[in-house]
Amino acid sequence: MMMNLHDYVKRHYMAGDYQEQASAYRENDEKVLSDYELGYQQATYDHEKGRTFRIYPYRVILLLNKISGGRLFEIVEFIRGYQDKKHDKHYF
């Protein structure tokens, strides 16, 4: 059964049937913000809505990221973006 599925997908791929989906995926991929940018954007949103800034345990997350072999990289980058916007001197 898996071989049949593989052959089916390969046949359609070789015929170019997936080109439209691949180009749509690439277009969406370019619009996706990085984790850093998402954190930066979240801090901006919090400030604009009059919310207090969130407190993230950045050093703890850094340590856990190191222990886990980089598995928390996305969280580290989000917090870094949030903190950078929070401490931006031109922000206030």
C-alpha positions in Angstrom: 0.0 0.0 0.0 2.8 2.5 0.9 4.5 1.7 -2.4 1.3 2.4 -4.3 1.0 5.8 -2.5 4.7 6.5 -3.2 4.3 5.7 -6.9 1.1 7.8 -7.1 2.7 10.9 -5.5 5.9 10.5 -7.6 3.9 10.1 -10.8 1.9 13.3 -10.1 5.0 15.2 -9.0 6.9 14.3 -12.1 3.9 15.4 -14.2 4.1 18.8 -12.5 0.7 18.5 -10.8 2.0 20.0 -7.5 3.7 23.1 -8.9 0.8 25.5 -8.1 0.7 24.3 -4.5 4.4 24.6 -4.1 4.5 28.2 -5.4 1.6 29.1 -3.1 3.5 27.5 -0.1 6.6 29.6 -1.0 4.5 32.8 -1.1 3.0 32.1 2.3 6.4 31.1 3.7 7.8 34.6 2.8 5.0 36.3 4.7 5.6 34.4 7.9 7.3 36.5 10.7 10.2 35.2 12.6 9.8 34.3 16.2 11.9 37.4 17.1 9.5 39.6 15.1 6.5 38.0 16.7 7.8 38.8 20.1 8.6 42.3 19.1 5.1 42.7 17.6 3.5 41.3 20.8 5.3 43.9 23.0 4.2 46.6 20.7 0.6 45.3 20.9 0.7 45.1 24.7 2.0 48.6 25.0 -0.5 50.1 22.5 -3.4 48.4 24.3 -2.2 49.8 27.7 -1.3 46.4 29.1 1.6 45.9 31.4 4.6 44.2 29.8 4.8 40.5 30.5 7.6 39.1 32.5 9.3 36.1 30.9 11.9 33.9 32.6 14.5 34.6 29.9 17.5 33.2 31.7 15.7 30.1 32.8 14.6 29.5 29.2 18.1 30.1 28.0 19.4 27.5 30.4 16.7 25.0 29.4 17.4 25.7 25.8 21.1 24.8 26.3 20.2 21.7 28.3 17.7 20.5 25.7 20.2 21.0 22.8 18.4 24.0 21.3 14.9 22.7 21.3 13.6 25.9 22.9 15.2 28.2 20.3 11.9 29.6 19.0 10.8 30.6 22.6 14.2 32.2 23.2 13.9 34.2 20.0 10.3 35.3 20.9 11.3 36.5 24.3 14.4 38.2 22.9 12.2 40.1 20.5 9.7 41.0 23.2 12.5 42.2 25.6 14.2 44.3 22.9 11.0 46.1 22.1 10.2 46.5 25.8 13.6 48.1 26.4 13.7 50.1 23.2 14.7 53.6 24.2 12.8 55.2 21.3 9.6 53.4 22.2 8.3 55.7 24.9 
